[in-house]
Amino acid sequence: MLPRALTDAIDALGHLPGVGSRTAERYAYYLFKSNLHTAQNIISALENLHAKIKICPVTFAIMDSTDSISPLYADPARDKTTILVVEEPLDIYALERTKAYKGVYHVLGGAISPMDGIMPDQLHIKELVTRVKDDKVKEIIIATNPSVEGESTAILLQATLHKTYPKLKITRLARGLPLGVSLEYADQITLASALDNRTGL
């Protein structure tokens, strides 16, 4: 009963992660009700995603298409002997907002997940091994997500790196209770991790 153009827009928006059919309908109808300029701005921004963004050949972070290498990696003030390994490019920006890290990054491009067809050879692990030698890396910080896939990926990374560089320092981001959270509201996995990673006073 809806016009074809509207149903096409709903179908397209429905492919976005976390967007159900009702949300897609609201978004599509909002864009129709709004002035044409609003929709054109969104169209232009989406076109630029592929036209003006590319992947860094060293760190695999996203960057402007005019850059030849990631600005964070090119910055002489960053410590190239410390690499923080993340699953996805946007993880970098979450960490950068803390202003607490001064090293460089390496994006794996996901985590091992056979159910989703993601195998170790599809991740940027070989490139990380090469970077350790090229940049004379002293420490690798593994910052994969606290999930089954993230843990499996971290274990494989540790084994792969230690096989080639037995003396390389490999650390993980701490796991445990976030500040401001009461014990009664913490889940079992978080509590177990907090116990395992307890520190002295």
N, C-alpha and C positions, 0 to 999 in steps of 0.2 A: 504493500500500500504506500510505502514511502517512495519518493523520487529516486531513480537509479543513482544519481550523483551523490545523494545523501547516504544511501546504503553502501556505496563504494568507499566513501570517506569513513563510515563506521567500521567497515571491514578492515580498512588499512590501519586505523587507530587501534583496533582490537588486537593487532599483532604486537603491540608494545607490551613489555613485561609489566605485570601488575595492573593492566587495564582490562577490566571485564567488559561484557557487552553493554551494560547500562552506563558505565563510565564513558565508553567509546561513543555512545549515543549522545551523552551530554556534551562531550567535547566537540563532536561534529556539528551539533545544533548550535552550540555557542559560536563556532567559527562562521556558520551560515548567518547568524543574527548580527554578528559584529560587522563593522565596515570592512570593505575589501582590503584596505591597507593593512589591517591586522593579519589577515590570512596571507597576504603577499609577503609580509615580514617573516612569517613562519616558514613559508616556502623558500625564501631566499636563504634563511639561516640553515635550513636542512640541506639545500644544495651545496652550501659552503662546507658542510661537514666532510664531504668527500673531495671537494675541489681545493680546499685550503688547509687541510690537516693531513699529516703523514706520520709514519712511525720512525723513530730514531733507529738508525742501523746498529748502534752500539748498545743502548739501554732498553730499546723497545718501548720507550715512553712515547706519548703522543706529543706532537709539536707543530708549529706553523710550517706550512709547505715551503716558506722562504728560508727556513733554517736548514743547515746541512747536518747538524747534530743537536741533541737536546741541550737547551741553555743551562740546565742544572749541571750536566756533565761538562760542558764547556767552561763553566765558571771556575776560574783559577783559585777561588777561595774555598771550593769544596774539596774534601779529602777523598781522593780517588782510591786510597788504600783500604777504605771501608765501604762495602757494598751492602745495601739493605734490599733484600729480595722480596718482591710483592707479586701477587697473582695478576692484578689488573692495573692499567695505567692510572685510573682515578684513585687508587689506593695511595699513590704518591702524594696527591694533593691533600688528602686527609692528614698524612704525616707532616707535610710541609706547614700546615696551619699551626702545628704545635711549636714551630720555631726551635725545636730541641735537637734536631739532627743536622749535622754539617757534612755528612758523607755524600755518596752518590747512590743511584738506584739501579735495579735490574728487574724488568717486568717479565715474568714467565709466560704470560698469555693464557692463564687459567690454572687449573689444578687437575691432577690425575683423577679421572672419573670414567671408568670403563662403561658404565651405564649410559653416559652421554657421548661415548665414542672418543673421549679425550685420553690419549695414551702418552707415556713419557716422551716419546720421540716427537710429539707435536708441540711440546713446550720448549722454551729457549734455555735448556739446561746446558747443552754443548757450548753455546755461546758464553754462558756464565763461566764455565770451566776455562775457556780461552781467556776471558777477561782477567781471571785471577793471575795468570802468568803475565799478560800484557801490561797490567797496571800494578804489578807487584803488590797484590792485595794482602793485607794482614788479617782482616776480619770480615766474615760474612755474617750478616744478621738476617735470619729467616723470619719473615713476617707474613707467612701464609695464614689464611683464615682458620679460626678454631672449629673446624668441621672435620668429618671423616676424610674428605678429599684433601683438605688442607694439611691434616696430620700425615696422611700417606705421602703427600708431595714433599713435606718437610723431611720425613725419614729417608726418602729416596735421595733428596738433595744432599743430606748429610753423608750418606753412604758413598755417593758418587764423588763428592768433593774430597772426602777423606781418602778415597782410593787413589786419587791422583796427587793430592797434597796432604799427606798424613799429619803435618804439623800446623796446618791452617786452623786458625781460631774460628769456630762456628758457634754462634749464639742464637737464641730465640727471643722474641719479645716475651716479656713476662705475662703469665696468665694468672687470673685470680679475681678478687672482689674489686669492682670499681669504687672509687670514692663516693661516699654519700648513699651507698646501698646497704640496707639492713640485712642481717643474716637470714631473717625469716623470708625475705623476698628473693634470695639467691637460689638459682637452680642447682641440682646435684653436681652437674659437670663443673660449674664455676666454683662451687665449694671444694670439690675434690682437687681441682687445679690449684686453688688458693692454698690448700694444705700441702700439696706437693712442692709448691714454690715459696713456702714460707721463708722469711728472712730473720736473721738475728737482730736483737735490739742492743 
